[in-house]
Amino acid sequence: MTLMELASLPDIQAQPDGRNLAIDEVGVKDLRYPVTISSGGNEVPTIATLSMSVGLPGHAKGTHMSRFVETLEALCEPLDMPAFRRLLLDMLQRLDARTGAIELRFPYFVRKAAPVTGVQSQLDYQVLWRATTEARGPLSFHLQVIVPATSLCPCSKEISQYGAHNQRSHITLDLDLSEDITIEEAIATAEASASCEVYGLLKRPDEKYVTEHAYDNPKFAEDLVRDVALALRRDPRVIGFTVEVENFESIHNHSAFARISHPPRAQANRRSLHAAAA
């Protein structure tokens, strides 16, 4: 097809819409795409799942869905947080939009050394980046990471003559940021608060270490979520967060969980309602 023939095709999306009803978000979701993530001096190839959307004014019939994929195809650099924000701005320009959002979910691999032998292995973490911009508002960035860890029950240790039950935990950090934090920094904050880290590969001396280290650092889910929350409150780059800990119990057929939000959800909701009334 020639350019002249292409130009003669009707553009239905560009036609006006008489209902004059704006759409908050319209776009594509669950789009899988290969990307390279740059964080903490590392470049990690991975497969991301994306949701990309823009706001559509009431007079426009539709958006141009192909331009979301074109935005990704034009990507020519590893994605760190600044590059991710530039990706959002490029999407807005291509779609002639004032508001929009990109959500990027991906497995991120970190090479870890075992605590005694130093043998190395890869460990995966689930990460989410979300960049948004609202009309007349600044661009905001949101980071979520799910960190596996070990927790050991203080009560079990106290009442048992020998041993204590432990379990694998998921520590989910959901952060609103004023400045960039690397994925590795977020992971380290969570792991430092656990009974012990987990590793992809352990030899016998390492297994002895992690078992005894967890035994010396017993944590309820409540202890763990509080310790992570206190560490985040000390970080000036974090303007808000939700931390959730889920313990996959080894002696029950259910999980235990604990969650802390800062600012607390009720206070945040009151502020939002007050701002809306003003």
C-alpha positions, 0 to 999 in steps of 0.5 A, spaced: 500 500 500 502 506 498 502 512 502 497 516 498 493 510 499 494 509 506 492 517 507 485 515 503 483 510 508 478 513 513 480 514 521 474 512 525 478 514 531 479 521 529 472 522 528 468 526 533 463 523 538 456 526 540 456 524 547 461 528 550 463 523 555 470 523 557 473 517 559 478 516 565 483 511 562 483 507 555 489 503 552 492 496 552 493 491 558 497 485 559 501 486 553 508 482 554 514 485 551 522 484 552 525 489 556 532 490 559 531 493 566 537 498 569 538 498 577 543 499 582 548 498 576 546 492 573 542 491 567 537 485 567 533 482 561 526 480 562 519 479 560 515 485 562 507 485 562 504 492 561 498 496 561 498 503 558 493 508 558 491 515 556 485 519 558 480 521 552 476 527 552 469 527 551 469 530 544 474 524 541 471 517 539 477 513 540 484 513 541 489 510 537 491 503 540 497 501 535 501 507 538 501 504 545 505 498 541 509 503 537 511 507 543 515 500 546 518 499 539 521 506 539 524 504 546 532 504 544 535 504 551 535 500 558 529 502 562 531 505 569 526 510 573 528 516 569 527 512 562 521 509 564 518 516 566 521 518 559 517 513 556 510 515 559 512 522 556 513 519 549 506 515 550 503 522 551 506 525 545 504 520 540 497 519 543 496 527 544 494 526 551 494 530 557 493 524 562 496 517 562 499 511 566 504 506 564 504 500 569 510 495 568 510 488 572 516 484 571 521 478 574 527 481 576 533 477 578 539 478 583 545 474 583 546 473 591 552 470 594 551 464 600 552 467 607 558 462 608 561 459 602 559 465 597 557 460 592 552 464 587 545 464 585 540 468 582 534 469 586 527 472 583 523 478 585 516 480 583 517 488 581 512 493 579 513 500 576 507 505 575 508 512 572 502 517 572 500 524 570 494 527 571 492 534 568 495 540 571 499 535 576 506 533 576 508 526 574 508 521 579 512 514 580 510 508 584 514 502 586 512 495 588 516 489 590 515 482 593 521 480 597 521 472 599 524 471 606 524 467 612 520 468 619 521 464 625 515 464 630 517 467 637 512 463 641 514 457 638 521 458 640 519 460 647 514 454 649 518 448 645 524 444 648 527 444 642 526 447 635 521 452 633 517 452 626 518 457 621 516 459 614 517 462 608 514 469 608 512 474 602 514 482 604 510 486 599 513 494 599 508 499 595 512 505 595 510 512 593 516 516 591 519 523 591 526 521 589 528 514 585 530 508 590 533 502 586 530 495 586 536 493 590 535 498 596 528 496 596 529 489 597 535 490 602 530 494 606 525 488 607 531 483 607 534 486 613 528 486 617 526 478 616 528 473 621 533 471 615 534 472 607 532 466 602 537 464 597 537 460 591 543 455 592 545 453 599 551 448 601 551 445 608 555 450 611 550 455 609 544 451 611 547 451 618 548 458 618 541 460 615 537 455 620 541 458 626 540 465 624 533 465 623 533 461 630 536 467 633 532 472 630 525 470 631 519 475 628 512 474 628 508 477 622 507 483 626 514 484 628 516 484 621 511 489 618 513 494 624 520 493 622 520 494 615 515 500 616 520 504 621 525 503 616 521 506 610 519 512 615 526 514 616 527 514 608 526 521 606 525 519 599 519 515 601 512 520 601 507 514 602 507 506 603 504 500 604 507 494 607 504 487 607 507 481 610 504 474 609 507 468 612 505 461 609 504 457 615 508 451 616 503 448 621 497 451 619 493 450 612 492 458 612 497 464 612 498 469 617 498 477 614 499 484 617 499 490 613 501 498 615 500 504 611 503 510 612 500 515 612 494 511 615 489 510 609 483 513 614 487 520 614 489 519 607 482 519 605 480 524 610 485 529 606 482 527 600 475 529 601 477 535 604 481 537 598 475 535 594 471 539 598 475 545 598 
